[in-house]
Amino acid sequence: MNQKNIKRYRQKFYEKNKLNYTLTIMATIGFSVFSVVLAGLLKELMDLASGGSMEGLKYCLMMTLAVVAGYCVVFLVLRSAKYNFMRKAVAGYRNLAFQDITAKSIGSLGKDNSSNYISALTNDVTSIESKYLLAEFSMLEALLTAALSLVLMFYYSWAMTLAVIGLCILPVIVSVIFGSRVAEQEKQISDCNVGFVAMVKDLLSGFSVIKSFQAQEEAGTLYADRNEHLEQVKCRRQKTVKLIELISTLAGISVQLGVFLLGAYLAIKGQITAGVVVAFVQMMNYVLGPINQVPVLLAERKAAAGLIEKLAACCAEDEDERKTELVSGIGGGIRFEHVNFSYEEGKAVLKDVNLEFEAGKSYAVVGASGSGKSTLLNLIMGSYDGYEGRVTMGGRELKDVNADSIFDVVSVIQQNVFIFDDTVKRNICLFKEFPPDAVESAASRAGLRELIAEKGWDYGCGEGGAHLSGGEKQRISIARSLLKESQVLLVDEATSSLDAETADSVTNAILDIDGLTRLVVTHRLDEKALRRFDGIIVMRNGRVAEQGNFGELMDRKDYFYSLYQVSRE
């Protein structure tokens, strides 16, 4: 499966991009041909200078003008086709990667380090662009130019050509020795980038905590250390590349001097002309170029291919994506039958849970921290399927259905509502198009009428909803669910960070919605709100300790009664 996914990513570079690719290849071939032709013209001009005719000079001038004109045409074609190809290839690759990432289930994505994906879509793409895609054209031009040069060199003098090949052995040895080291260092840079991005994300996400503990200096030290380590790894790679360039340059100078000396000897002997010597020096550079470049390009391309394989492995289709059974509706409700679940082996979070949530009713799920409240919602969302027992929605076992279909039925409101740095309207619609009446109705039912009247639909929410209050953020999330016309609304501690008045207002907005099945996880034991729920589920150490309405639970004077009394103190 992973090999198939790798192939998908590589093919994406060329999808609907074959014309640009073909034109780029043809233009690259054209460059190689014109480069060698120019070397031949140099030979003819040098021989003419040694004793040619005006007719010969006119012919060379016409050929030179034709080559220059052809070179300009090839350059214009390459300039257009090559960068159009790169633009489409990189954009298509990024789009495919993002689609695969967002297609993963919540559970499988949650197991991965998001920094891997951030790095793959930023730093790694830059490496792939320059060291995988561009390297292909660079290698083609270098190798083809070298091959055409050797053919012409053999034509001029087989003895000189054999000498050039012999003198090129040293640069080949240098490139082979150092090429693999560059590939290894490229991978180290990619791995360091992942760690660096993760650290930056953590520091910025936890900025308020850092400030409250006055830990700016320590955070700065951590950042500086990681930054220094990343730059050291990059520096080592640059030093290796520069060492290769230095040794290759020294080897190239030795080859050039050797060719000059041999050429001078053969010219004095009358076996070749001075023009042949000049042409050989020019074409020898075309031969030395690939010897110096291609091993490094191959090593870097291999390292870049490894980045593609790394992303393909991260984005490989998980088991959930292969499930074809779908949830079409809530039907008879949501049921838990003898459910046991653990995030870690040996640490049970849910123990023999049996519950039934009827369609269209509202339920509060209460209990101490770590009692398994939020885990109930996670299982309903299809985030995890490694549980024992049965969890069904509309009669369908959730571990057997594709999780995406669950979200056709279910919406979620969490404590931290994600707000895009965009307008109120676009945050409610989540960039989709809805009839204006439907948007206005959803906003009104969610209690956003006052905000919109005061600030308007186009009011900017700010990054992370910085320009909104906690209650306004939660109301936007409620409006999203209403606009989506979900059958089930899961609310996970949505009011925990709100003041009492705002929390009551948000809770009432949720409970005022008719025809919607609502499961509200809450730590707030407010009598007025709890009396409005059709049922209250009391969790304790992963088990259902009690269930019933507020009056029934209070009359029993059991665990819920104790929780309620403690909350009032």
MIFIFI-792417 format. One record per residue: x, y, z of N, C-alpha, C, O in turn. Coordinates in steps of 0.1 Angstrom, whole numbers, plus 2048, in hexadecimal, padded with zeros to 3 digits. Example, Ala and Ser with C-alpha at 12.3 -4.5 7.8 and 13.67 -1.06 7.14 Angstrom:
BEGIN
8847C784E87B7D384E8847DF84E88E7DF855
8807EA8478897F584788180084F88680B850
***
This chain:
BEGIN
8087F480080080080080980D8008058167F9
81480C80881D81880882381B7FB8248277F7
8278107F482D8127E68238197DD8268217D4
8178147DE80C81A7D680A8297D98088317D0
80B82C7E680983A7EA8158437E581384E7E1
82183D7E682D8447E182B8477D282E8527CD
82683D7CA82483F7BC81A84A7B981B8527B0
80F84B7C28058557C080B8637C180886C7B9
8148657CB81A8727CD8248757C28248817BD
82B86B7BD83486E7B282D8717A583187A79D
82286A7A381A86C79781387A79781088078D
81087F7A380988C7A481189779E80B8A179A
81F89679E8278A07988238A27898248AD784
81F89778381E89877480F89877080C898764
80689777A7F88967767F38A47717F58AE777
7ED8A37657E98B075D7F58B975C7F38C575B
8018B475B80D8BC75A8178B67508228BA74F
8128AD74881B8A673F8208AE73382B8AD72F
8188B872F81C8C17248288C97298328CA722
8278CF7348318D773A83E8CF73C8498D373A
83C8C37418478BA74384E8B673685B8B7735
8478B372C84C8AF71F8548BB71985F8B9714
84E8C77198548D37148618D671B86B8DA715
8618D472886D8D67308788CD72D8848D072C
8758C072B87F8B67278858B97198918B9717
87C8BD7108808C17028898CD7028948CD6FC
8868D770A88E8E370B89B8E07128A68E670E
89B8D771C8A88D37228B18CC7198BD8CE719
8AB8C37108B38BD7068B98C76FC8C48C66F8
8B08D16F98B58DC6F08C18E36F68CA8E66EE
8C18E67038CC8ED7098D98E47088E48EA704
8D88D770A8E38CF7098E98CF6FB8F58D06F9
8E08CE6F18E58CE6E38EC8DB6DF8F68DB6D9
8E68E66E38EB8F36E08F98F66E79028FC6E2
8FA8F06F39078F26FA9128EB6F391D8F06F2
90F8DF6EE91A8D76E791C8DE6D99288DF6D5
9128E36D29148EA6C691C8F66C79258F96BF
91A8FD6D29239096D59319056D693A90D6D2
9348FA6DD9428F56DE9488F26D09538F56CD
93F8EC6C79448EA6B99478F76B29508F86AA
93E9016B494190E6AE94E9156B295591B6AB
9509136C095D9196C59699126BE9739196BA
9689066BB9738FE6B49759046A69809076A2
96990669F96A90B69197091969197891D689
96B92269A97093069B97F93069E986938698
9839286A79929286AA99A92369E9A592869C
99591969799C91468B99C91F6809A6920679
99192667F99093167599A93C6789A194266F
99C93F6859A594968A9B49456869BC94E685
9B69386859C49336839C79336749D2931670
9BD93566B9BF93565D9B39316559B492864D
9A893865799C93564F99993F6459A1948643
98D93E63F98994863597D95063A97794D644
97A95B63396F96463696295C63495895E63C
96195362A95594C628952943634947941639
95D93D63995B93464595793C65194F937659
95C94965295895165D94995565C942955666
94595865093795B64E92E950652923951658
93294464E92A93865192993666091F933666
93593766793593667692C94167C92593E686
92C94D67792495867C91595467B90D956684
91194F66F90394B66D8FF9406778F494067C
90893667890592B6819049306908FB92B697
90D93A69390C93F6A18FF9466A38F99446AE
8FA94E69A8EE95569B8E294B69C8D994E6A4
8E39416948D89366958D892F6A38CD92D6A8
8E492C6A88E59266B58DF92F6C08D892A6C9
8E393C6BF8DF9456C98CF9476C98C99476D3
8CA9476BD8BB9496BB8B493C6C18AA93D6C8
8BA9306BD8B49246C28B59236D18AC91E6D8
8C09286D78C29276E58B89306EC8B292C6F7
8B593C6E68AB9456EC89D93E6EC8959406F6
89A9386E188D9316E088B9266EB8819256F2
89691E6EC8969136F689591970488E91470C
89C92470689C92A71488D92F71788992D722
88793570D87993A71086F92F71286792F71B
87192470B86891870D86B91271B86290F722
87891171E87C90B72B87791473687190F741
87892173587492A73F86592974286192974E
85D92773884F92673A84B91873F844917749
84F90E73884B90073A8508FB7488498F574F
85D8FE74B8638F875785C8FE7638598F676D
85A90B76485491077084590E77183F90E77C
83E90D76683090876682F8FA76B8268F7773
8398F27678398E476C83B8E377B8348DC782
8458EB7808488EB78E83C8F07968398EB7A1
8368FB79182B9017998208F679A81A8F57A5
81C8F078F8118E67908158DA79880D8D479F
8218D57968268C979D8268CB7AC8218C37B3
82C8D67B182C8D87BF81F8DB7C581B8D67D0
8168E37BE8098E67C38018D97C47F98D77CD
8028D17B97FA8C47B97FF8BB7C47F78B47CB
80C8BA7C78118B27D180C8B67DF8088AE7E7
80D8C37E18088C97EE7FA8C67F07F58C27FB
7F28C87E67E38C67E77E08B87EA7D78B57F2
7E78AE7E37E48A07E57E889D7F47E08957FB
7F38A27F97F789F8067ED8A48107E989D81A
7E88B180E7DE8B68177D18AF8177CB8AC822
7CD8AA80B7C18A280A7C28958127B9891819
7CE88F8107D08828177D18848277CC87C82E
7D788F82B7D88928397CA89483F7C688E849
7C289C8387B489F83D7AB89483C7A0894841
7AE88A8337A687E8327A887483D79F86B83E
7B28768457B586C8507AA86E85B7A587985C
7A886386279E86486D7A486C8787B186D879
79C8718817A187988C7AA8718957B487689A
7A78648977AF85B8A07BD85989A7C785A8A1
7BD85688D7CA8538877D385F8857DF85F887
7CC86B8837D48778827D987B88F7E4881890
7D187989A7D587D8A77E18758AC7E887A8B5
7E38698A67EF8618AB7FC8668A58078638AA
7FB86E89A80787389380B88089980388889F
81888489781D89189A81A89A88F81F899884
8128A589280E8AE88781A8B58818198BA876
8258B68898318BC8838368B587783C8BB86E
8348A88768388A086B8318A685E8378A7854
8248A886081C8AD8548208BC8518218BF845
8228C485B8268D28598338D38518348DA847
83D8CB85684A8CA84F8488C584184F8CA838
8408BB84083F8B48328398BE82883C8BE81C
8308C782D8298D18248318DD82282D8E681A
83C8DF82A8448EC8288528E98258568E9819
85A8E582F8698E382C86B8D88228738DA819
8648CD8248678C181B8638C480D86A8C0803
8588CC80B8548CF7FD85F8D77F68618D67EA
8658E17FE86F8E97F887B8E07F38818E27E8
87F8D67FB8898CD7F78868C57EB88E8C37E2
8798C07EB8748B87E08748C07D38788BB7C8
8708CC7D48708D57C887E8D77C287F8D67B6
8888DA7CA8958DD7C589D8D07C38A58D07B9
89C8C67CB8A58BB7CB89F8AE7C58A68A57C3
8928AF7C288C8A37BB8888A77AD88B8A07A3
8808B17AC87A8B579F8858BD7968878B878B
88A8C779C8948CF7948A18C77918A78C8787
8A48BE79B8B08B67998AF8AD78D8B88A9786
8A28A878A8A089F77E8A48A67718AB8A0769
8A08B37708A48BA7648B38BE7638B98BD759
8B88C176F8C78C476F8CF8B876C8D98B9764
8CB8AC7718D38A076D8D189C75E8DB898758
8C589E7598C389B74B8CC8A47428D389F739
8CC8B17458D48BA73D8E38B773F8EA8B7735
8E88B474B8F68B274D8FA8A57469058A573F
8F289A7478F688D7428F688D7328FE88872C
8EB89472D8EA89471E8F589D7188FB89970E
8F88A871F9038B171A9108A971A9188AA711
9128A272591F89A72691F88F71B92A88D715
91488871891487E70E91788470091F87E6F9
91088F6FD9128956F092089A6EE92689A6E4
92689F6FA9338A46F993D8996F794789B6EF
93B88E6FD9448826FB94487D6EC94E87A6E6
93887E6E69378796D893F8836CF94687E6C7
93D8906D294489A6C99538996CC95C89B6C3
9578976D99658966DC96C88A6D597788A6D0
96587E6D596A8726CE96C8756BF9758716B9
96287D6BA9638816AC9708896A997688769F
9738926B297E89B6B098C8936B39958956AB
98C88C6BE9998856C199687A6CC99287D6D7
99786D6C89948636D199F8626DC99C85E6E7
9AB8666D99B68656E39B38706EE9B586D6FA
9B087C6EA9AD8866F49A18826FC9A0885708
99787C6F698B8786FD98E86E70898986F713
99686470499A85970E9A28607199A185B725
9AA86A7169B28707219A887872A9AA877736
99E87F72599588672D98E87C73698C87F742
98987173198286773998B862744986860750
99885F7419A185B74C9A38657569A4861762
9A48717529A787C75C99A87F76599C885770
98E87A76198287D76897F87377397687477B
98886977498685F77F98686578D97E861795
98F86E79099087479D98387B7A197E8797AC
97E88479897188A79C96688079F95D8827A8
96587579795B86B79995C8657A79528637AE
9698627AB96B85C7B89668657C39608617CD
96A8727C296687C7CC95687C7CD95187D7D8
94F87D7C294187E7C293A8727C89318737D0
9408667C593A85A7CB93C8597DA9328557E1
94785D7DF94A85C7ED9418667F593C8627FF
93F8727F093887C7F892987C7F59228827FD
9258767EA9178777E690D8717F09038777F3
9108667F690885F80090786780D8FD867814
91286E81091287681C90888181B902885825
90788780F8FD89280D8EF88D80F8E7894816
8EC88280A8DE87C80C8DB87A81A8D087D81F
8E48758228E28728308E087F8388D7880841
8E88898348E689683B8D989D8378D48A483F
8D489B82B8C88A18278BC89B8308B38A2833
8BD88E8328B388883B8B388D8498A988F84F
8C089084E8C189585B8BB8A385C8B58A6866
8BC8AB8528B68B88528A78B78528A18BF85A
8A18AE84B8938AC84B88E8A88598848AD85D
89589F85F89189A86D8928A68778898A787F
89C8AE87589E8B987F8938C487C88F8CA886
88F8C68708858CF86D8788CB8748708D3879
8758BE8748698B987A8698BD88985F8C288E
8748BA8908758BD89E8758CC8A186F8D08AA
87B8D489887B8E289986D8E88988698F18A0
8658E488E8588E888C84F8E58988478ED89C
8508D889D8498D48A984B8DD8B58428E08BC
8588E08B785C8E98C28568F78C18518FC8CA
8578FC8B585190A8B284290A8B583D9138BB
83C9008B082D8FF8B18298FE8C08209048C4
8318F68C882E8F58D68309028DD8289068E6
83B9098DA83E9158E18349208DE8309278E7
82F9218D282592B8CE8189278D48109308D8
81491A8D48079168D98079188E87FC91B8EE
8129168EF8139188FD81892590281D92790D
81692F8F981C93D8FC81794290981E948911
80994190B80394691780994092480B94692E
80C93292381192B92E82093093182493293C
82793292683593692883694492E83E947937
82D94D92A82C95B92F82895A93E82E961946
81E95294181995294F82394D959823950964
82C94495483793E95D84494695B84E942961
84395195384F95995185B95194C866952951
85894894286293E93E86794293086B939928
86694F92C86B95391F87995091D87D94C912
88295292789095092589394192289B93E91A
88C93892A88E92A92888992691A88F91D914
87D92B91687892890988192D8FE8839268F4
88793990089193E8F789D9368F68A29348EB
8A29309018AD9279018AA91B8F98B29168F2
89E9158FC89A9098F589A90B8E689F9038DE
8949168E289391A8D48A191B8CE8A39168C3
8A99238D58B79258D08BF9188CE8C69178C4
8BD90F8D88C49028D78C08FA8CB8C88F58C3
8B28F98C98AD8F18BE8B18F88B18B48F28A7
8B09058B08B390D8A48C290B8A18C5909895
8CB90B8AB8D990A8A98DC8FB8A38E48FA89A
8D58F18A98D78E48A58D38E28968DA8DC88E
8C78E88928C38E78848CD8ED87B8D08E8871
8D28F987F8DB9008768E98F98758EF8F986B
8EC8F28808F98EA8808F78DF8769018DC86E
8EC8D88768EA8CD86D8EA8D285E8F08CC855
8E48DD85C8E48E384F8F28E884B8F68E683F
8F98ED8549078F185290F8E684E9188E7845
90E8DA8559168CE8519148CA84391D8C683C
9078CB83F9048C783190A8D18279108CC81D
90A8DE82A9108E882291F8E68219258E7816
9258E282C9338E082C9378D48249418D481D
92F8CA8249318BE81C9308C180D9398BD805
9268C980A9248CD7FC9308D57F79358D37EC
9348DF80093F8E87FC94C8E07FA9548E37F2
94E8D680395A8CD80295A8C67F59658C57EE
94F8C17F194D8BA7E49518C37D99588C07D0
94B8D07DA94E8D97CF95D8DD7CF9628DE7C4
9638DE7DA9728E27DB97A8D77D49828D97CB
9788CA7D99808BF7D397D8BD7C49868BB7BD
9708BF7C196D8BE7B39738C97AA9778C679F
9748D57B097A8E07A99898DD7A698E8DF79C
9908D97B199E8D67B09A08CA7A69A98CB79E
9978C07A69998B579D9968BA78F99C8B6785
98C8C478D9898C97809948D177A9978D076E
99B8D97839A78E177E9B28D87799B88DA76F
9B48CD7819BE8C377D9BB8BD76F9C38BB767
9AE8BA76D9AA8B47609AC8BE7559B08BB74A
9A88CB7589A98D574D9B88D77499BB8D873D
9C08D87539CF8DA7509D48CE7489DC8CF73F
9CF8C274C9D48B67459CF8B67379D78B272E
9C38BA7349BE8BB7279C58C571F9C98C3713
9C88D17259CF8DB71E9DD8D67199E28D870E
9E48D07239F28CB7209F28C17159FA8C170C
9E88B77169E78AD70C9E38B36FE9E88AF6F4
9DA8BC6FF9D58C36F29E18CB6EC9E28CA6E0
9E88D26F49F48D96EE9FE8D06E8A038D36DD
A008C46EEA098BB6E9A058B56DBA0C8B56D2
9F88B26DA9F28AC6CE9F28B76C39F38B46B7
9EF8C36C79EE8CE6BD9FC8D16B79FE8D36AB
A068D16C0A148D36BBA188C76B2A1F8CA6A8
A138BB6B5A168B06ACA0E8B069FA118A9696
A048B969F9FC8BB6939F18B16929EB8AF687
9EE8AA69D9E38A069C9D58A669E9CB8A069A
9D58B26A59C88B96A79CB8C86A59D68CC6A4
9C08D06A39C18DE6A29BF8E56AF9BB8DF6B9
9C38F26B09C18FA6BC9B28FB6BF9AE8FB6CB
9A98FB6B599B8FC6B79968EF6BE98D8F06C7
99C8E46BB9978D76C299B8D86D19938D46DA
9A78DE6D49AA8DF6E29A08E86EA99C8E56F5
99D8F36E49938FD6EA9858F66EC97F8F76F6
9818EE6E19748E76E29758DD6ED96B8DB6F4
9808D66EE9828CB6F99818D170797A8CC710
9878DD7099878E37169788E77199748E5725
9718EC70F9638F071295A8E37159538E371F
95C8D970D9548CD70E9588C571A9508BD720
9658C671E9698BF72A9618C473795F8BC740
95E8D17379568D67429488D07429438CE74D
9438CD7369368C77359378B873A92D8B373F
9428B27399448A573E9478A574D94189D755
94F8AE7529528AF7609468B37689448AF774
93D8BC7629328C17699298B576F9268B577B
9258AC76691D8A176B92489877691E89377F
93189777493988F77D93889578B93788E795
9398A278C9388A979892A8AA79E9278A97AA
9208AD7949138B079890A8A479A9038A37A4
90A89B79190089079190088779D8F58857A3
90C8837A390B87B7AF9058837BA8FD87D7C2
9088907BC9018987C68F38997C38EA8987CD
8EF89C7B78E189D7B38D98907B68CE8907BB
8E08857B28D98787B58D78767C48CD8717C8
8E28797CC8E18777DA8D58807E08CD87C7E8
8D588D7DB8CB8967E08BD8917DC8B38937E3
8BC88C7CF8AF8887CA8AA87C7D289E87A7D4
8B48737D58B08677DD8AB86B7EB8A18667F0
8B28767F18AD87B7FE8A08817FD89787F806
89D8897F289088F7F08858857ED87A8867F2
88987A7E687F86F7E487C8697F18708647F3
8858687FB88286380887886C80F870867817
87887980C86E88281286087F80D85687F814
86087B8008538777FA84E86B800842869804
85786180285385480884F85681784684F81C
85586081E85286282C84386882C83C864835
84087182483287782382886C81F81D86B825
82C86481582385A81182085081C81484B81D
82A84D82482884483081E84A83A816844840
82085783D81885E84680A85F84280085E849
8088618347FB86382F7F48578297EA857823
7FB84B82B7F583F8267E783D82B7E4840836
7DF8378237D18358267D082C8337D6821833
7C983183D7C88298497BC8208477B482083E
7BA8178517B080D8517A281384F79980E848
7A081E85679282585578E829847783828844
79882E83F79583283279182782978B82A81F
79481B82D79080F82478280A82777D801820
77C80F83276F80B83676581182D76581D82A
75B80982875180E81F74480F82573B81681F
74180983073480B83773281983C73C81E842
72681E83B72482C83E71982E848710825849
71A83885070F83C85970684685270A85084D
6F98428516F084B8496E78548536E185D84E
6E785085F6DE8588696DF8528766E4847878
6D98598806D985488E6CF8498906D0841899
6C48498886BA83F8896B583D8976AF84689D
6B783189D6B282D8AA6BB8338B56B88308C1
6C583B8B26CD8418BD6DB83B8BD6E08358B4
6E283E8C86F083A8C96F18318D56EC8348E0
6F88258D46F881B8DE7068178E170F8168D8
7098158EE71680F8F37128028FA709802903
7187F78F57147EA8FB7217E38FF7297DF8F7
7237E390D72E7DC91373B7E190D7447D9909
73D7EE90D7497F49077547F59117537FB91C
7607F090D76C7F29147767F890B7777F58FF
77E80291078780990779380E90F79281291B
79F80D9097AC81290F7B481A9047B58158F9
7B98259087C382C8FF7D08259007D78248F6
7D482090C7E081990D7DD80B9137D480A91C
7E480190F7E27F49147E37F39237ED7F8929
7D97ED9297D97EB9387D47F79407D37F794C
7CF8029397CA80E93F7BC81093A7BA819931
7B280993F7A480A93A79E81893D7A081D948
79881E93379282B93478382993577C83093D
77D82092E76F81C92F76E80E93277580592D
76580B93C7637FD9417557F994074C7FE948
7517EF9377447E99367397F49367307F493E
73B7FD92D73180992C7258049237267FF918
71980692970D80492270481092270081492D
7018169176FA8239166F182390A6F481C900
6E682B90A6DE82D8FF6DA83C8FE6D4841908
6DD8428F36D98508F16CF8518E66D184D8DA
6C38558EA6B88558E06B88618D76BD86C8DB
6B485F8CB6B486A8C16AC8758C56A18738CA
6B18818C46A988E8C66AA8928D56A489C8D8
6B088B8DE6B088E8EC6BE8948F06C88938E8
6BE89A8FC6CB8A19006D089A90D6C8896915
6DD89890D6E38919186EF89891D6F789D916
6F089992A6FC89E93170589393670088993C
71289393371B88993872489094272C89993F
72388B94F72B89295A73488896173287C95F
73D88D96974688497075388B97375589696D
75B88597B76888B97E77188A97276F883969
77C89297378689196878C88396778F87D971
78D87E95A79387195878986695A78D85A95A
77C86995B77285F95D76D85895076684F950
77285E94476E85893776486092F75E85B926
76086C93475687492D75987791F751874916
76587D91C76888190F76B8759067698758FA
76F86A90C77285E9047658588FE7658538F3
75A85A90574D8568FF74B85D8F27468578E8
74D86A8F274B8728E675586E8DB75286E8CF
76286B8DF76C8678D576885A8CE76A8598C2
7628518D575D8448CF7518478C57508418BB
7498508C973D8548C174285A8B473C8598A9
74D8628B57528688A975A85F8A075F863895
75C8528A576484989D77384B89D77A846895
7778528A77868558A878E8498AC79A8488A8
78883F8B278F8338B67868278B477A8288B7
78B81C8AF7838108AD7898048B47847F98B2
7928068BD7987FB8C47917F88D17987F58DB
7847F98D177D7F68DE7777E88DD7757E28D3
7737E38E976C7D78EA75D7DA8EB75A7E58F1
7547D28E77467D48E87417DB8DB7477D98D0
7357E28DC72F7E88D072C7F68D37267FA8DD
72F7FF8C972A80D8C972380F8BB72980E8B1
7168118BC70E8128B070781F8AF7038268B9
7058238A26FD82F89F6F482C8946F8828889
6E782D8976DD82988D6DE81A88A6DA81687F
6E38128936E48048916F17FF88B6F37F388A
6F980988770680588071280688A713810891
71A7FB88A7257FA89373080488E734803883
73480E89773D81889274B81488E75181A886
75080989475D80589175D7FF8827687FD87D
7527FC87D7517F786F74E80186474E7FE858
74C80E86874881885F75382185C75C823864
75282885175C83284D75983F85674E844856
76384385D76184E86775C85B860755863867
76085D85475B86A84D74C86A84C74687584D
74585F84B73785F84A731862857725867858
738860862733864870731873870727878876
73A87A86A73988986B72F88F86172D89B861
72988685971D88B85271188C85C707892858
71288586770788487170A88C87D701892884
71788D88171B89288E72389F88C72B8A1883
7218A98957298B589772F8B58A57298AF8AE
73A8BC8A67418BC8B37448CB8B77488D38AF
7418CE8C47458DA8CA74E8D78D574A8D08DF
75A8DD8D57648DA8DF7678E68E77638F18E4
76F8E48F17738EF8FA77A8FA8F37779068F4
7848F68EB78B9008E27869008D47898F78CC
77E9098D177890A8C47829108BA78891A8BD
7849098AF78D90E8A578791989C77D916896
78C92589D78793089579293488B79D93788F
78E93587E798939874799949875790950879
7A494D8707A695C86F79F9618637A5965859
79296286478996685977C96C85F77C96F86B
77296E85776697585B75D96C86375F960863
75397286A74A96A87274296186974195586C
73E96685D73695E85473E95284F73994784F
74A95484B75294984575693F85075893384D
75794485C75993A86774D93286A74F92686E
74193786973592F86B73492585F73191A861
73692A85373492184774091884473E90F83C
74B91B84B75791384975B91383A75E908834
75991E83375E92182575491A81B75791B80F
74991481F74090E816735918813734923819
72D91580872291E80471591980A71290D807
70D92181170091D8156F69288126FA934810
6E99258116DF92F80E6E093A81A6E1936825
6DF9478166E09518216D694F82C6D9952838
6C994B8286BF9498336C393E83D6C193F849
6CA9338386CE9298416D992E84A6DA92A856
6E39368456ED93B84D6E89448586EC943863
6DF94D8546D995685E6D194F8686D1952874
6CA9448646C293C86E6CB9358786C8935884
6D692F8736DF92887C6E69328866E792F891
6EA93E8816F09488896E794D8946EA94E8A0
6DA94F8906D09548996CD9498A46CC94D8B0
6CB93D8A06C89328AA6D492F8B36D292B8BE
6E09328AF6EC9318B76EF93C8C06F893C8C8
6E79478BF6E89528C86F295D8C36F89648CB
6F595D8B66FF9668B16F99738AB70097C8A5
6EC9758AD6E59808A76EB98E8AC6ED9978A4
6EE98E8B96F399B8BF70199E8B97049A98B6
70A9948B87179968B371699B8A471E9A48A1
70E99589C70D99888E7079A688C70B9AE884
6FD9AA8956F79B78947019C28987019CD892
70A9BF8A17139C98A671F9CA89C7249D589A
7259BE8987319BF8907309BA8827399BD87A
7259B387E7239B08707299A286D73199C874
72499D86172899085D73798F85973E98585A
73C99B85474A99B84F75499F85A7609A2857
75099F8677599A287176499887276298C872
77199C87377C99387377E98D88177F99488B
77F98088277F97988F78D97989578F9778A1
79897B88C7A597B8917AB96D8927A3963891
7B896C8947BE95F8947BA9588A17BB95C8AC
7B494C89F7AF9448AA7A394A8B17A09468BC
79C9538AA79195A8B07959648BA78D9668C4
7A096B8B87A59748C279C9808C579C9868CF
7949838BA78B98F8BC77D98B8C17749938C1
77B97E8C576E97A8CA76F9758D877A9728DD
7649768DF7649708ED7629618ED75F95C8E2
76495B8F876394C8F97559488F575393E8EE
74B94F8FA73D94C8F673A94D8E87339458E2
73F9588E173D95A8D374394F8CB73E94B8C1
74F94A8CF75593F8C874D9338C974A92C8BF
7479308D573F9248D67329258CE72D91B8C9
72D9318CD7209338C67239318B771A92C8B0
72F9358B27329328A47339238A272E91F897
73991C8AB73990D8A972B9078A97298FD8A2
72290C8B17149088B270E90B8A470790289E
71091789F70A91B89270F91288770890E87E
71C90E88872190487E7198F787D7168F2873
7178F28897108E588A7028E78856FD8DE87E
6FB8F28886ED8F48846ED8F58756E48F086E
6F68FC86F6F78FE8616FA8F18596F58EF84E
7018E98607058DC85A6F98D285B6F88C8854
6EF8D68636E38CE8656E78C086A6E28B5865
6F08BF8746F48B387B6E88AD8826DF8B4887
6E88A08846DE89988B6E389789A6DB8968A3
6F089789C6F68958A96FF8A18AC7088A48A3
6FF8A68B87088B18BC70F8AC8C97098A98D3
71C8AB8C87258A78D372C8B38D87328BB8D1
72A8B58E57308C18EC7398BD8F77358B7900
7468C08F57508BC8FF7568C790775F8CE902
7518C99137568D391C7568E191575F8E9917
74C8E490D74C8F190574B8FD90E74F90890A
7468FC91A74490792374E90892E74C911937
7588FF92E7608FF93A76990B93C76D90E947
76C91293177591E93276D92B932772936931
75F92A93375793693275293A940751931949
74E94794274994B94E73B945950735940946
73594595C72893E95F71D94395671593B951
71C95195471195694C71295293D70894E937
71E95393872094F92A71E94092871893B91E
72393893272192A93171292693170E91D929
70B92C93A6FC92A93A6F692D92C6ED926927
6FA9389276F593D91A6F893390F6EF930907
70492E90E7089249047019179066FC9118FC
7009129136F99069156EA9079116E58FD90B
6E49129146D69149116D49149026CA90F8FC
6DE91A8FB6DD91A8EC6DD90C8E66D79098DC
6E69048EC6E68F68E86D98EE8EB6D48E78E3
6D48F08F76C88E98FB6BC8EE8F46B18E78F4
6BC8FA8EF6B09008E86AF8FA8DA6A48FC8D4
6B88F38D56B88EE8C76AF8E18C76B18D88CF
6A58E28BF69B8D78BE69F8CC8B46A68D08AA
69C8C08B669E8B58AC6AC8B08AB6AF8AA8A1
6B58B48B46C38B18B36C78A88C06C38AC8CB
6CE89D8BD6D38958C96DF89C8CE6E989E8C7
6DF89F8DB6EA8A78E16F089F8EC6E989B8F6
6FE89D8EC7058978F770F8A28FB7188A58F4
70D8A69087158B190D71E8AC9197198A9923
72B8AC9177348A99217378B692973B8BF923
7348B69367368C293E73B8BF94C7378B4952
7428C89517468C796073E8D196873E8D1974
7368D996172D8E39697208DD96D7188D9964
71E8DC9797128D597F7088E09837068E298F
7028E79796F98F197C6EA8EC97B6E68E6971
6E38ED9866D68E79876CD8EB97C6C68E3975
6CC8F89796C38FD96F6C58F79616BC8F395A
6D28F695D6D68F09516D38E19516CE8DB947
6D88DA95B6D78CB95C6C88C795C6C58BC957
6BF8CF9616B18CB9616AB8CB9536A18C4950
6B28D294A6AD8D293C6B18C69346AB8C4929
6BB8BE9386BF8B39316B58A79336AF8A593D
6B389F9286AB8939296B18899316AA881938
6BE8889316C587E9396D388393D6D988B936
6D787E9496E588194E6EC87494F6E886B956
6F887394970186794A70C86B954713874952
70D86395F71886696972385B96772084F96A
72F86096473A85796274385796E745861975
74884B97275284A97D75C83F97A758833979
76884397977383997777083096A77382496B
76B83696076982F95475C82795375A821949
75482895D74782195D73C82A95E73D836962
73082695A72482E95C71F82B96A71A82196D
72183597271D83498070E83698270882E98A
70883F97B6FA84297C6F584896F6FD84D967
6E884796D6E284F9626D38519656CD84996C
6CE85C9616C08609636BF86F9626C887695D
6B38759656B28839646B68899716B988297B
6B78979726BC89D97D6B589A98A6BB897995
6A889A98A6A08979966A288999B6A48879A7
6A387F9916A58719956B286F99C6B38689A6
6BC8759966CA87499C6CB87A9A96D28759B2
6C58869AB6C688C9B86BE8849C36C38849CE
6B387E9BF6AB8779C86B386A9CD6B18669D9
6BB8659C56C38599C96CE85C9D36D18539DB
6D28689D36DD86D9DC6E98639DC6EE85F9E6
6ED8619CF6F98589CD7058609C870786B9CD
70C85B9BF7198629BA71686F9B471D8799B7
70C8709AB70987D9A57058879B07098939AF
6FD8839BA6F988C9C47068929CB70689E9CF
7108899CE71C88E9D47248989CB7298A29D0
7258959BE72B89E9B57258AB9B572B8B69B5
7178AB9B57108B89B47128C09C17148CC9C1
7128B99CD7148C09D97228C69DA7238D29DF
72C8BF9D57398C49D573B8D09CC7428DA9D0
7348D09C17358DB9B772F8E89BD7328F39B8
7268E79C671F8F39CC7278F99D77259049DB
7318F29DC7398F79E77439029E374B9079EB
***
